[in-house]
Structures are given as C-alpha cells and as structure tokens.
Amino acid sequence: MPDSESSPSFKPGRVYNRREDLHGHYGGQRQGGISTPADRDLIFLFTSAAGQEYGYKDEFRPDGIFWYTGEGQEGDMEMTRGNQSIRDHQEDGKRLHLFEALGEGQVRYIGRATYLDHHWEDRPDAYGEMRSAVVFELAVEPTEDQDRDDVEEQVEESGGSNQRWWTRPQGELRALALQESTSSVSEEEARQRSYQRSKAVQIYVKKRADGICEGCGKEAPFVTPQERPYLETHHVRRVSDGGPDHPRWVIALCPNCHRRVHHGQDGETYNEQLGKKLGKIELSPSS
Ligand SMILES: [Zn+2]
C-alpha cells in the first residue's frame, strides 16, 4: 500500500523496523542484504557485522569509500539481480539506501549510497568454499534524504544546495577533489570527506566538459531544469587501482557513450580509449 509515489525520507542514525517500516510501506524482499522493491525508485542495502563470518565483510575504507559485498550465498557471485541493480542504479533512476542491521529486525539508517565502482575478491561462501565475490565501492552520503523530482541526476542536481557547489571556482573544486585521505579521522568525518570529494569531482568534471561529451565530442543532448547541459560522469578506473575520485579518472559522457561503456560489445576497449583521452585532458586543462 504505497502511500505516494514520492521518495521516502530516512534520517541517518534513526532505527527502523525492517519489516514494518521498510517492506510494509515500500515492498521488496524481506530477506537478504539487497532488497529491490518493484516499481519504486529505491533499493535497500543492509549491512551486518554478523555477515563477516560468512564472507560478507563490509567496511568503510580509510579513503571514506564503503565496500559492500554483493549477494549470492553459494559459489561464484554473478552480476545479476540485486548485484546488477546496484551497479546500474543511476542509469535505472534508483537510489540506494544503506542500513545497518542491529538484530531482531531492527535496522539503522546510515545514509544514501552511490555506486562508484566494483571489484572481485576471493571470499569464502556460506559453506566455507572459496569463491569469487563482487565488492561494491560506494560513496555514502550521511545526510537526510530529500524529496526530489529528478532522480536521474541524484548526486549532481540535488536542488538549491547544489547551486553553491556549481558556483565554486574550478580551482577550489579541484582542490576539494584532490583532498588527501588520511586514516586518522573519525569514521563520520571520513564519510563526509568521501561525499564531498566525490561531489567536487562530479561537478568539476562536468564544468571541465563544458557541455561537450568528452567521449564522442558531441554536444550534451539536452539541458536540465537548472539549465545545465546534461552529461553523466563515469569512472574509467577502479578504486583499488588508484582511486576513481580523481579528475584524472573521471570523464563526462553523454548518455549514449555512457551506455556504450557499460553495455556495448566494445565497452572495455572504449573505456580504455576514454582513459587515454583523460590523460590528455587533465594534462592540459582548458580552464
Ligand atoms: Zn558521447
């Protein structure tokens, strides 16, 4: 019985009853770590300290990125179902909401998450057999979720407060984007920084592109309600290979080029080409 089509507002730190407060209102699978309510613009992710015993070790890394283990209890994990829904959430217009399971059906809201990348690791499955597991690299935003009309550009266009980001000079954005990560900060601060950094990178990169797809060189296909050319950001490299949240590894693409990277037959080759292009772009910034 969905009350309305508008997105819910969860408060970080607040405890919810998973079955009643989440699935009772929004639907979705009541078991498991990834729950994908049908016909909703949201996906619930649950992380649990208890999962560690079963090879589901999730954690905030020193750089503030949250590593979240995908689903699949036995054998190699696959990029299907819940796992696929995390990878494609931005293209699908869905928001990721991350909760921490506290036991007895209670969950605490951590914040909204955004997929940055994923990698594969060898981890034991439910029977202790080693298998290939997908680990998602997520930016987590520990602030209250806002109702928004535009889910497509969720991170980039979060309404009024975003204006502040867009009016920052490129140099300032770049400095924020390159902010050093240190391990001496609190987990909370690490999350804040991760969010700030990824936001700064996204906006810096879009401003750098200046309305032109950095892949095919064509103009952005349309403008947003904020009258900005619509482009998407894409990380050409994995976190583990040197950090996706660096302008050197993030490119602004039109939706066509972005889909080509993820779904094209030549997606991997194209991605490599984009990486090379970025090397030239960032060596000689146009502004
Ligand atoms: Zn393009």
Residues whose N, C-alpha, C, O or C-beta is under 5 A from the ligand:
A	BS01	ZN	C213 G215 C216 G217 L253 C254 C257
